[in-house]
């Protein structure tokens, strides 16, 4: 849960190898203590690590959050930047995080590629690649920029709810008739 672009950026950094539920538990205390980029840039590392410990990889995530916060304050006058180039120049911010911020916080074209998007784009034969950057390029070539964020969200939700990694539920899939991978995966319990 986030209330602005900065909170979304931090939440997305925290979400690496962590559930959204866990991130949503951590966020209120984190932003009560450090509500702005300037506050977080000056955070005590040990206190920050303690606040985010339960998200896993907390030392690395703390470094990324501190570095990104400092860069936002120093280079962007405390405002989260609005371009891919500026976002990915922030410590700990890759294309996926940048695309989340662009598409969700700023309603700009951005197509986040997570494990669900990778899996579904391959199963639907929308790409032959396993590289997230190439998958992003392939998907962006198929859809107009205004739809990139929506396409990503739909693939993510379908991957979570129906087309799981180990047990896709082809029998419950609304697009099974169109899927070139239908029935190719073990679906028994």
N, C-alpha and C positions, 0 to 999 in steps of 0.2 A: 504494500500500500504506500502510495506516495502523494504528496501535495504540490510538488513542483519538479522542475527538471533536475535540480541538484539531488533531491531525494531519490528520484528514479535512477539517476546515474549511480549513486551509492548502492541502492538496492540491487541493481543489476550486477555490480561488482561483487556484492555479497552472495548473489545467487549461484555463482560458479560452484558446482559440485554440492549444491544445497537445495533444499526444497523451498518453494515460495512460502509455504506455511512457516517454516523456521525463520526466514527473512522477515516476514510480517510480525513475528513475535519480537525480534531484535530491534526493528526500526523505531518504535515509539521511544524507548529509553535512549537510543543512540541520538535521536534528533531532539529529544528533550534536553539532553546534556550539550549537544553541539548542533544548534539549529541552522547555522549558515556555513558557507564554504570557509569564511574567515575563522569562525570558531573551530571548525574541524581541522583546518590547516595548523592551528595552534594547539591541537589536542595533545594530551599526554599519551605517548604510545602505549604504555602499560595499561592505562585506563581504557583506551580504545580497544586494545586486544581483549581485555576482560569483557567489554560490552559485546564484542562480536565473536567471542570464542566458540559459541555453540554452532556457528555457521561452518566450522571447519576451515582449515588452511588460514587461520586467523592472523598469523604473522605476515604472510604474504598479502592478504587482503588489507590489513592495516597499512602496510607500506603503500599499496596502490591507492587507498583512500586518502592517506596523508599527502602523497605525491600529487594526485589529481586535484585535491583541494588547494594545495599550495599553488599549483599551476593556474587554476581558475582565478585565484586571487591575484597572482602576480601578472599573468598574461592577459586576463580577460575581465579585469575590474570586478571580480566576484560573480560574474555571470557565466553560466554554462554556455559554451560556444555552440553554434548552430550549423557547422559544416563537418563533413566526414573527416577532412584533413585536420581540422583543429581538435576534434574530439579524439581521434586516434593518436594525436600527439600527446595527449594526457597520459601520465603513467597508469598502467593497468587497464587501459581502454583499448579494446580491439574492435574489429568491424562489427561483431555481434552487438556488443554494448552500445557502440555508436549508432547502429541502426535502430536499436530499441529506443534510444533517446530521441533520435530524429523523428521516427514514426509516431511514437506515443506522446512524448512531451511537446514536440513542436509541430506535429501533423505535417511533416515534410516526408518526401519519399525516402523510404528506408525498408530494407527487407532483412530482418534478423534471421540468421540461419543457426538453429540449434539442432540437437540430436533428432528431434521429431521431424523437423523440416528436411534434414539430410535423409532420414529413413524413408519418409513418404515421397519425396521427390525422386528417389531411386526406385521405389516400388511402383510408382506411377509412370516411370520411364520419362520423367521430365528432365533428367540429367543422367549422364553415365559416369559422372565424377564422384569421388569421395571427398574432394577438397572443398571446404566450406566457401572459399572465395569464388571458386569456379561454379559451384552450385548457385551462389547468389547471382553471379553473372548470367547463368543459364535461365534462372527463374525471372530475373529482371528483363531479359530479352523476350520472354513470353507474355508479359503483362505490362500494361501502362503504369507509369510511376505512381499515379494516384491510388493504385490497387496493391502496391507492394506490401504495405503493412498489413492489410486485410488478408492477403494471401498467406503471409507468414502465420498470422494468428489462426486462421482456419486450419492450416496444416498442423500447427502445434496442438490445437484442441482435438482434431481428429486423431492425431497420434496418441494423445493421452487417453481419449475416451474409447476409441474403436480399434485403431491399427497399432497395437502395441508391438514392441520389439520382439518379444518371445511368443506372444499369443495373439496375433491379429484376429479379430472377430469378424471374419469375412461374411458370416451369416447375418450379422447386424449392420453391415456396411451399406450405406445408401448409394455408394458409387461402385459397388462390387462388379456390376456388369461392365463398367468401363475400365476396370483395373487389370492391367496386364499381368499382375502378380497374384491375382486371386487364387486362393487355395494352394499356394506354393509353400506355405509355412505351417509348421505343426500347430494345430489349434486345440489339441486335447489337454485336459488338466493333468 
